[in-house]
Amino acid sequence: MCLIAVLLVAQASLSQDRKAGLTGAAFLKIGVGARAVGLGSAVTALTGDVNQMFYNPAGIALKDRQFQASFSYNKWIADIGHNAAAVSYNLEDIGTIGVGFISFGLSGIAADRDIPVDPLLVQFQIDQNTASTYDYRDIAYQVSFARYVMDNLSLGVTVKGISQSIDGQSVSAFAVDFGSVYNVGVLDWTIAARFNNLGSDLKYYDIAFGLPLSFTIGMAMSPIKSENSKFMLAIDGTKPQDGPLYFFTGGEYTLMDMVSIRGGYKINYSGTDEALGAGKPSVKSTIEGLSMGAGVRTTMEGYDVGLDYSYTRMDLLDNVHRISVTIGMK
């Protein structure tokens, strides 16, 4: 009954369509983890990966590992830093618990302040800062929990706090994510669904901005698989509250359970023409499309260590490079 209530609330929220650019905490839309981004963010149906807490929390459930940890570095467009870290621990029959954070921002931005000359107007001045530079920082911190309720079905939930600050002004909100992954049992075929960012608004002064709520369904399978090599395909369909339906696609070939190469593409996401109204030209509402990546895995003294890299082609702006390091213990 609780799950049905959540679905009804989320469906009602998604039906209240917001135009692009009118939701807050846009940094939550940026992909986390080089492997996930290299797959075009088509990761809803992936399992056993600590970085899934930033996508589908059901995917962090561990069966054959005791813990996982990951750190991701991303130099986003305009030299904005985008870093994330996550840790998960297998509590055996209880489930898998994880904690993580995302940091997004830039420091030392030159300030162009409009200071009133007339002393009578000073009292009406909102910006009371006088420094020649200012900082901008977005932070999300979260706790995730997932468990296998059946051998082939895992469910998960994430509770997170969100904070945005700029030049001494800050706002905060909270949100929850819900997810599920079901293993069909043939060709590593998994199907999954998730709701992300169901929560409170961010309110600046008297203006409130909703979080980037979205609903996604996805699937992944390995049509080609041998003893220690496989080729995986994945696809997601996601409907954000502030945009049209997007499709994320990705593929990954792993050789000798050690080296992987990946590629992905976001359909209806790169260069989407959004009409501004009758008689007005359309504009490109998004800039991200093709992504590629590679990774290597090895075992050292009982620990699984992985290094992943991804490249994302951006339209008009600088291309983006990501690096992630993952450590796990069986």
Stockholm file with secondary structure:
# STOCKHOLM 1.0

chainA/1-330         MCLIAVLLVAQASLSQDRKAGLTGAAFLKIGVGARAVGLGSAVTALTGDVNQMFYNPAGIALKDRQFQASFSYNKWIADIGHNAAAVSYNLEDIGTIGVGFISFGLSGIAADRDIPVDPLLVQFQIDQNTASTYDYRDIAYQVSFARYVMDNLSLGVTVKGISQSIDGQSVSAFAVDFGSVYNVGVLDWTIAARFNNLGSDLKYYDIAFGLPLSFTIGMAMSPIKSENSKFMLAIDGTKPQDGPLYFFTGGEYTLMDMVSIRGGYKINYSGTDEALGAGKPSVKSTIEGLSMGAGVRTTMEGYDVGLDYSYTRMDLLDNVHRISVTIGMK
#=GR chainA/1-330 SS CHHHHHHHHHHHHHHSCCCTTCBSCGGGGSCCSHHHHHTTTCCTTCCSCGGGGGSCGGGGCCSSCSEEEEEEEEECGGGCEEEEEEEEEECTTSCEEEEEEEEEEEEEEECCCCCCSSGGGGGGCSCCCCCSEEEEEEEEEEEEEEEEEETTEEEEEEEEEEEEEETTEEEEEEEEEEEEEEECSSTTCEEEEEEEEEECCEEETTEEEBCCCEEEEEEEEEEEECSSCEEEEEEEEEEETTSCCEEEEEEEEEETTTEEEEEEEEETTTTCEECCSTTSCCEECCCEEEEEEEEEEEEETTEEEEEEEEEEEESSSCCEEEEEEEEEEC
#=GC SS_cons         CHHHHHHHHHHHHHHSCCCTTCBSCGGGGSCCSHHHHHTTTCCTTCCSCGGGGGSCGGGGCCSSCSEEEEEEEEECGGGCEEEEEEEEEECTTSCEEEEEEEEEEEEEEECCCCCCSSGGGGGGCSCCCCCSEEEEEEEEEEEEEEEEEETTEEEEEEEEEEEEEETTEEEEEEEEEEEEEEECSSTTCEEEEEEEEEECCEEETTEEEBCCCEEEEEEEEEEEECSSCEEEEEEEEEEETTSCCEEEEEEEEEETTTEEEEEEEEETTTTCEECCSTTSCCEECCCEEEEEEEEEEEEETTEEEEEEEEEEEESSSCCEEEEEEEEEEC
//
